[in-house]
Structure formats: C-alpha cells, structure tokens
Amino acid sequence: MVFGVREMIASAVSLFLIMSIVASSGSERSSERKSEMDKNLEVIFKFNSETEFSTEDANRWYESSDTVRTPGMSKAVFSLQKSKVFQRAVMFAVINPQPNGAGFAGVKSNVTFGDVDGREGILLQCRGQGSLKYWKVVLTDSEFLGLTKLYTYEAKFPVNLDSEDFVTVRL
C-alpha cells in the first residue's frame, strides 16, 4: 500500500499515544493460537498504571523530530496525563512539512528486552485523535548503534480517527 505525503503528515496533529505495549508470542495468522498467544503476553509499557509506569519512566521518553535539520520546525511531546481516576500517556505532535513534504515528529524510549525466544510480535492498544492517519513503530537493535548501517524493523499502520475506543494493533 502506498500513501501520499499529505496523507502521512498533517499540518497540525494531536493524538493519544499507546495505552500499553506488549511483546507477543505466537503467530497472529492463526486464530486458534490467538488465545494461547494472549496468555503469553509480556507487558513492556503499561502507561495507565501508576505503579508500573511512573513519572520517572515517562521522563525516559524523548523527542525525535526534524528539528535535527536546519529547516525543521516540527515538535513532539510525550507526557503523562493524570487525574484522580486514571493515568495515560499522551503524545502531542505538530508536523510542519517542508515544501517537498518532508517532516517528522515522534518520541523514543530505550528498551531492553529479556529473553525474546518465541516472541513474534508486538501488540499496541492505541487511539488516535487529530488528523494523523498513520503511525509508525521503529525498533532498532542497539548492538548496531554507531555503525554505518542500523538494523531496524519498521511498521506503519493506519489509525482510526473516528472512534473513541482503543483498538489493538498487531505488528
């Protein structure tokens, strides 16, 4: 599927980031294995739990945007939204594309995975708001940081902007 530049970036975006990220085992292609796979989930980030995701954890997330380039003017912020009844992580992004459509804004966090044998995917529980129709998750193996070629996994996926409900995305 090919997306046009204007479909992938919006002039102003405000969206809610993932509620929790989990590493999954098993294959999403088999519905028979799906319930077994869900039993074997390992939560990586549980943003809605004050005991499992603190302000200190939130402070480990940092911006990655086109401001690393001279003409870049986009901005991303990762923040915990807390009330007396809930907590969630929120990512706000403003994409200010250049005349050629280039521009990006996102957030990063360093994660160390333990034993990944038998793990075959990531589940995201997310809800989008604003006008950014597509999100992308990028995983980079830190063993290769500093080398001329980084080994990464990237997955771009559509986000439903018409729903108030969180959806589960399997990558």
C-alpha positions as CSV (number, residue, x, y, z in Angstrom):
1,M,0.0,0.0,0.0
2,V,1.5,3.4,-1.0
3,F,0.5,6.5,0.9
4,G,0.8,10.1,-0.4
5,V,2.9,12.5,1.5
6,R,-0.1,14.6,2.5
7,E,-1.9,11.5,3.8
8,M,1.0,10.6,6.0
9,I,1.7,14.0,7.5
10,A,-0.7,16.7,8.7
11,S,0.0,20.4,9.4
12,A,-1.2,20.1,13.0
13,V,-1.6,16.9,14.8
14,S,-2.8,16.0,18.3
15,L,-3.1,12.3,19.2
16,F,-3.2,10.0,22.1
17,L,-0.4,7.5,22.2
18,I,-0.5,3.9,23.1
19,M,-2.1,2.7,26.3
20,S,0.2,-0.3,26.6
21,I,2.7,-2.1,24.5
22,V,3.3,-5.8,24.8
23,A,5.5,-8.4,23.2
24,S,3.6,-11.4,22.0
25,S,4.5,-14.9,21.3
26,G,2.9,-17.0,18.6
27,S,1.6,-16.0,15.2
28,E,-1.3,-13.7,14.5
29,R,-2.3,-15.7,11.5
30,S,-3.8,-18.5,13.4
31,S,-7.0,-17.7,15.3
32,E,-6.7,-21.0,17.2
33,R,-3.4,-19.9,18.6
34,K,-4.6,-16.3,19.3
35,S,-6.0,-17.0,22.8
36,E,-2.9,-19.0,23.7
37,M,-0.7,-16.2,22.4
38,D,-2.6,-13.7,24.5
39,K,-1.9,-15.7,27.6
40,N,1.9,-15.4,26.9
41,L,2.0,-11.6,26.6
42,E,4.7,-9.7,28.3
43,V,3.8,-6.0,29.1
44,I,6.6,-3.7,28.0
45,F,4.8,-0.4,28.9
46,K,1.6,-0.1,30.9
47,F,1.0,3.6,30.7
48,N,-2.3,3.5,32.6
49,S,-0.7,2.1,35.8
50,E,0.9,4.5,38.3
51,T,2.8,1.5,39.9
52,E,4.1,0.1,36.6
53,F,4.7,3.4,34.8
54,S,5.8,6.4,36.9
55,T,6.7,10.0,36.1
56,E,10.3,8.9,36.1
57,D,9.5,6.3,33.4
58,A,7.8,9.0,31.3
59,N,10.9,11.2,31.6
60,R,12.9,8.5,29.8
61,W,11.0,9.2,26.6
62,Y,12.4,11.9,24.4
63,E,11.6,13.8,21.3
64,S,12.9,12.8,17.8
65,S,11.9,15.3,15.2
66,D,13.0,17.1,12.1
67,T,14.5,19.9,14.2
68,V,17.8,18.0,14.0
69,R,17.9,19.5,10.5
70,T,18.3,23.2,9.9
71,P,14.9,23.8,8.2
72,G,13.0,21.5,10.6
73,M,10.2,23.0,12.7
74,S,8.1,20.1,13.9
75,K,7.6,19.2,17.5
76,A,6.6,16.2,19.6
77,V,5.9,15.9,23.3
78,F,5.4,12.8,25.5
79,S,3.6,13.4,28.7
80,L,1.6,11.5,31.4
81,Q,-1.9,12.7,31.8
82,K,-3.1,12.1,35.3
83,S,-6.4,12.6,37.1
84,K,-7.9,11.2,40.3
85,V,-9.4,8.3,38.3
86,F,-6.9,7.5,35.5
87,Q,-3.5,7.8,34.1
88,R,-2.5,7.6,30.4
89,A,0.4,8.5,28.2
90,V,-0.2,11.2,25.6
91,M,1.9,12.2,22.6
92,F,1.3,15.5,21.0
93,A,2.8,16.2,17.7
94,V,2.8,19.2,15.3
95,I,4.2,18.3,11.9
96,N,5.4,21.4,9.9
97,P,6.2,19.9,6.5
98,Q,8.8,21.5,4.2
99,P,7.7,22.4,0.6
100,N,8.7,19.0,-0.6
101,G,6.5,17.3,2.1
102,A,9.4,16.2,4.4
103,G,8.8,16.4,8.1
104,F,8.6,14.2,11.1
105,A,8.0,14.2,14.9
106,G,7.9,11.4,17.3
107,V,9.1,10.1,20.6
108,K,11.6,7.4,21.6
109,S,12.5,5.3,24.6
110,N,15.3,2.8,25.1
111,V,14.0,-0.6,25.9
112,T,16.0,-3.7,26.8
113,F,14.2,-6.9,26.1
114,G,15.0,-10.0,28.1
115,D,14.6,-13.5,26.6
116,V,12.9,-13.0,23.2
117,D,12.9,-16.6,22.1
118,G,9.5,-17.5,20.8
119,R,8.4,-13.9,20.7
120,E,6.9,-12.9,17.3
121,G,5.3,-9.6,17.5
122,I,4.1,-6.5,19.3
123,L,0.5,-5.6,20.3
124,L,-0.4,-1.9,20.6
125,Q,-3.5,-0.7,22.3
126,C,-4.0,2.8,20.9
127,R,-6.4,5.5,20.0
128,G,-5.7,8.3,17.5
129,Q,-7.1,11.8,17.5
130,G,-6.4,14.8,15.3
131,S,-5.5,14.3,11.6
132,L,-2.5,12.0,11.5
133,K,-3.9,8.9,9.8
134,Y,-0.8,6.7,10.0
135,W,1.6,5.8,12.8
136,K,4.9,4.1,12.6
137,V,6.8,1.9,15.2
138,V,10.5,1.6,14.7
139,L,12.7,-0.9,16.6
140,T,16.5,-0.5,16.4
141,D,18.9,-3.1,17.7
142,S,21.3,-1.1,20.0
143,E,24.1,-3.6,19.3
144,F,24.4,-1.8,15.9
145,L,24.2,1.8,17.1
146,G,27.2,3.8,15.9
147,L,27.7,1.6,12.8
148,T,27.2,2.9,9.3
149,K,24.1,0.6,8.9
150,L,21.5,0.2,11.6
151,Y,19.3,-2.9,11.7
152,T,15.8,-1.8,12.2
153,Y,12.2,-3.1,12.0
154,E,9.6,-0.5,10.9
155,A,5.8,-1.0,10.7
156,K,3.5,1.7,9.5
157,F,-0.2,1.2,10.2
158,P,-3.5,3.2,9.8
159,V,-5.1,4.7,12.9
160,N,-8.9,5.0,13.2
161,L,-9.6,8.7,13.9
162,D,-13.4,8.2,14.1
163,S,-13.6,6.2,17.3
164,E,-13.3,7.0,21.0
165,D,-12.4,3.4,21.7
166,F,-8.9,2.0,22.0
167,V,-8.0,-0.6,19.3
168,T,-5.5,-3.4,19.4
169,V,-2.9,-3.4,16.5
170,R,-0.8,-6.5,16.0
171,L,2.6,-5.9,14.4
